[in-house]
Amino acid sequence: MRLVHGITIAAAMALLAPAVGAQMQDMAKAVADGGIKVAGWAGQVDANEAKAGMTVNSAKFVAEGKGFHVTTGPAITYWNPANKAAGDYTVKATFTEPKFMNLMEHAHPYGVVIGINDAGTENMTALYCNAYGNGTFIVRGFGPAPFSVSPRRAEANAAINKAAGKDQPVTQEIALSVKGEKVECSVNGTVVGSYDKAAVVGAGKLKSTDGNFGVRFGHNTEAIVTNLAMSK
């Protein structure tokens, strides 16, 4: 058996196997019978997902009651061109995971997205506030390349609900608000992140906080969205 820096190739492969397996496990898995099945809505997968061959048909967006049932698939943003917001406003929706982590072995996020401009193009800009069913949240954007607003790692906050365990339900009310020179991310009625507008608008970031709004999902995630609305 050949040696690689003092260990056999077989031993080296054994050391690598857990990391490789975890990476493969976390890759987006296309959803059967996918696509956008609600009239008027559109979507766009993240650029890295598109490079891996994923499309909007690799995830599923369907009507359920007065809301939507989303199953991913690739990380994806959904919007309706008729849904626009400008000036000071709040976009809010309720997200329910019927079975926490039923499509993966760790929490993945979902939430609302605002400031969508150049929608459906490689130059699309947008900002999202997403929560996880493990009690954490993130705020990120596309400008059009991804950029961070909150710290790169998800932050914990006591306001964010935690699922009782895998395959247990968990619900979050998630909102993004533009108030003067501030942008605020709220979960379950509590502001979990407040940022200067200058931190999210400008070169390499949003074109503007004015624009379309919608919902945003990480990969391999399932949730029901209700009460999506914009208020002034």
C-alpha positions in Angstrom: 0.0 0.0 0.0 1.4 3.4 -1.0 2.2 5.9 1.8 1.2 9.6 1.7 3.2 11.6 4.2 3.6 8.5 6.4 0.1 7.1 6.2 -1.5 4.8 3.8 -3.8 6.0 1.0 -6.6 4.0 2.6 -6.0 5.7 6.0 -6.0 9.1 4.3 -9.3 8.4 2.6 -10.8 7.2 5.9 -9.9 10.5 7.5 -11.4 12.5 4.6 -14.6 10.4 4.4 -16.6 12.2 7.2 -15.9 15.7 5.8 -16.7 14.6 2.2 -19.9 12.9 3.4 -21.0 15.9 5.3 -20.4 18.2 2.3 -22.4 15.9 0.0 -25.2 15.6 2.6 -25.5 19.4 2.7 -25.8 19.9 -1.1 -29.2 21.0 -2.4 -31.5 18.1 -3.4 -33.9 18.8 -6.2 -37.6 18.5 -5.3 -39.9 16.2 -7.3 -42.7 17.9 -9.3 -41.1 21.3 -8.6 -41.7 24.7 -10.0 -43.7 27.9 -9.3 -47.4 26.9 -9.3 -48.9 30.2 -8.2 -49.9 32.6 -10.9 -48.0 35.9 -10.9 -45.1 34.7 -8.8 -41.5 34.4 -9.9 -38.3 33.1 -8.4 -34.5 33.0 -8.7 -32.1 30.5 -7.3 -28.7 31.7 -5.9 -25.9 31.9 -8.4 -23.9 29.0 -6.8 -27.1 26.8 -7.0 -27.5 27.7 -10.7 -23.9 26.8 -11.4 -24.6 23.4 -9.8 -27.5 22.9 -12.3 -30.4 23.9 -10.0 -33.3 25.9 -11.4 -36.6 27.2 -10.0 -38.0 23.8 -11.0 -35.7 22.2 -8.5 -37.9 23.7 -5.7 -41.6 23.9 -5.2 -43.8 26.9 -4.6 -47.5 26.1 -4.3 -50.7 27.7 -2.8 -51.9 26.4 0.5 -55.0 28.0 2.0 -54.5 31.7 1.9 -50.7 31.3 1.9 -47.9 29.3 0.2 -46.2 26.0 0.8 -42.5 26.1 -0.1 -40.2 23.1 -0.4 -36.5 23.4 -1.5 -34.3 22.3 -3.2 -31.8 25.1 -3.9 -31.6 28.3 -1.9 -34.1 30.6 -3.6 -35.9 33.9 -3.6 -39.6 34.3 -4.6 -41.5 37.5 -5.3 -44.6 38.8 -7.1 -43.8 41.8 -9.4 -47.1 43.4 -8.2 -45.8 43.5 -4.6 -43.8 46.7 -4.2 -42.7 48.8 -1.2 -41.1 52.3 -1.0 -40.2 54.8 1.6 -40.8 53.7 5.2 -42.6 50.4 5.5 -42.7 46.9 7.1 -42.9 43.6 5.3 -44.0 40.8 7.5 -45.0 37.1 7.2 -45.5 34.0 9.3 -43.4 30.9 8.6 -44.3 27.5 10.0 -42.0 24.4 9.6 -44.4 21.5 10.0 -41.5 19.2 10.7 -38.3 20.9 11.8 -35.2 19.7 9.8 -37.3 17.0 8.0 -35.2 17.6 4.8 -31.7 17.9 6.4 -29.7 17.2 9.6 -29.3 20.8 10.7 -31.4 24.0 10.7 -31.7 26.0 7.5 -33.3 29.5 7.3 -36.3 31.2 5.8 -37.8 34.7 6.0 -38.8 37.8 4.2 -36.9 39.7 1.5 -37.1 43.4 0.4 -35.4 45.8 -1.9 -35.6 43.5 -4.9 -34.4 45.3 -8.0 -33.4 44.0 -11.4 -35.5 41.0 -10.5 -34.8 37.8 -12.4 -31.4 38.9 -13.8 -27.8 38.2 -12.8 -27.7 41.8 -11.4 -30.6 41.3 -8.9 -30.2 43.0 -5.6 -32.2 42.2 -2.5 -32.0 42.1 1.3 -33.4 39.4 3.6 -34.0 38.6 7.2 -34.1 34.9 7.9 -34.7 32.9 11.1 -33.9 29.3 11.9 -35.9 26.8 14.0 -33.0 26.5 16.4 -33.4 30.1 17.8 -31.0 32.0 15.5 -31.2 34.5 12.6 -29.2 36.1 9.8 -29.5 39.3 7.7 -27.9 39.1 4.3 -28.1 40.7 0.9 -27.3 40.4 -2.8 -25.6 43.3 -4.5 -25.6 41.3 -6.8 -22.8 39.3 -5.1 -23.7 38.1 -1.6 -22.9 40.5 1.3 -23.2 40.2 5.0 -25.2 42.6 7.2 -25.3 40.7 10.5 -22.3 38.7 11.6 -21.4 35.9 9.2 -22.5 33.3 11.7 -26.2 33.1 12.7 -26.9 35.0 15.9 -29.0 33.6 18.7 -31.9 35.6 20.2 -34.4 34.7 22.9 -37.3 36.0 20.8 -36.8 33.3 18.2 -38.8 30.1 18.7 -37.0 26.8 19.0 -38.5 23.5 17.8 -38.8 20.9 20.5 -36.8 18.6 18.3 -36.4 17.1 14.8 -39.7 16.7 13.0 -41.5 18.9 15.5 -43.3 22.1 14.4 -42.0 25.6 14.9 -43.4 29.0 13.8 -41.8 32.4 13.4 -43.2 35.8 12.5 -40.5 37.6 10.6 -40.4 41.2 9.5 -38.1 43.7 7.8 -38.8 47.4 8.4 -37.3 50.5 6.8 -37.6 53.5 9.2 -35.8 56.6 8.1 -32.1 55.8 8.0 -32.5 52.4 9.8 -33.4 48.9 8.6 -34.7 46.6 11.3 -35.1 42.8 11.4 -37.8 41.6 13.8 -38.8 38.1 14.8 -41.9 37.4 16.8 -42.4 41.1 17.5 -38.9 41.8 18.8 -36.2 43.7 16.9 -33.3 41.3 16.7 -31.1 43.4 14.4 -31.0 47.2 13.6 -28.7 48.5 10.9 -27.9 51.8 9.3 -29.4 52.1 5.8 -25.9 53.1 4.6 -24.8 49.5 5.6 -27.2 48.0 3.1 -27.5 50.5 0.3 -24.6 51.5 -2.0 -21.9 50.0 -4.3 -21.9 46.3 -4.1 -25.1 46.3 -2.0 -28.8 47.3 -2.6 -29.7 49.7 -5.3 -32.4 50.9 -2.9 -34.6 49.7 -0.1 -37.5 50.5 -2.5 -38.5 47.6 -4.7 -40.3 44.3 -4.8 -40.7 42.2 -1.7 -41.2 38.5 -1.2 -39.8 35.4 0.7 -36.5 33.7 0.9 -35.6 30.1 1.7 -32.3 28.3 2.3 -31.8 24.9 0.6 -33.4 21.7 1.7 -36.1 23.5 3.7 -39.9 23.2 3.9 -42.3 25.7 5.5 -45.7 27.2 5.1 -46.0 31.0 4.6 -49.0 32.9 5.7 -50.0 36.6 6.2 -47.3 38.0 3.9 -48.1 41.7 3.8 -46.6 45.2 3.6 -47.7 48.0 5.9 -46.8 51.7 6.0 
